[in-house]
């Protein structure tokens, strides 16, 4: 996550609901090049990642970056692995929400 962040008036429960709403339409979920490489290196598949986003718990407080994104990390034990997914909720020009998977880890 970014170093330059501020606390946001959104709770873990609220951001969890927002993420689940976005993930309901997989066309609104994007992966950075780094997260795609981590996915392959860690042998974590997209099904595990989407399960984490749909069913996991928010493990960090939602924070707003200097760029205006809201970031947090989600966690789920899936297929015998601890899956951690750092995401950013962003908006397009028409103010539609979308989700960017920034990093993936097993710790």
N, C-alpha and C positions, 0 to 999 in steps of 0.2 A: 504494500500500500504506500501511498505517497507520504512523504515526510511533512509536508506543509498542509495540515488538516485542522479543522475546527469541529467542535461538537455540534451536532445537529439536533433539532427538536423532534426527532423521529425515534421511536422505541424499536427494540429488536423485534417485537411482535408486529409492529406496523410495517417495517421494512421486509419482514418475512412474507406478509400478505402481498405486498407490492411485487416482490420477486416471484411469488407463485402465480400471480396474475399475468406477469410478463411471460413466464416460462410456459404458460398454457398454449402460447403460440410460438413454436420453436423458431419461426422465421424472425423473431425479435431477439434471438440470442446469437451473439457473435463471439468468436474466439480470437484472441490475439495470437500472433505467431509464436510468442513465448509459451502461451498456455497449450497450444497444439503440440509443440516440441515436448513440453513436460508430460503431456498426456501419453505420448509414445514412450518417452524415457521411463516413466513410472508404471507403464502397463496398466493404465486406467482407461476404461472405455467411456464413450459418450453416454451410454446407458447409466453407468455409475454416476457420472457428472450430473445428468438430468435428474436422477433419483435424489442426489444430494440437494439440488436446487428445489425440487418439489416437496421433499419430505424431511430435509435436514433442519438443523437448528442453526440460528445465527449465533456465531461464537465470539464476535467482536462487536463493540458498539458502532452503530452507523456513524460515519464521519463524512463531512463535506470537504472536498479538496479545493484548492485554490482555483481550479478550472470549473468548479461548480458541480462536479460529479458527486454522487453519494456512494461511498464504498463500505463494504463489510466483508466478512468471511463467513462461510457456511461450512458445517461439518456433518458428516453422516458415516456410520460404519456400514460399509456396503461390500458384499462379496468377499468377506474376510479381510477387508482393508479399511483403515481410517482414511477417508477422503475429505480433503479440505479444499474449498474452492473460493478464491477471492474474486469478488465481482464488483462492478461499478454500474449503477443505474444512471443512464444518461437520457437525454432528450434530443430528438431530431428537430429540424427546422419548423415542423408543424406542431411541436410540443408533444409528440407521441413518445412514450417511454420505450426504451430498449435496454437490453442487458449485455454487458461486455464481460466475458470471463477473462480475468487478467492473469491469474496464476492458479496452478493446481499443485497440491502436495499431499503427502501421506502422513504428515506429522502435525 
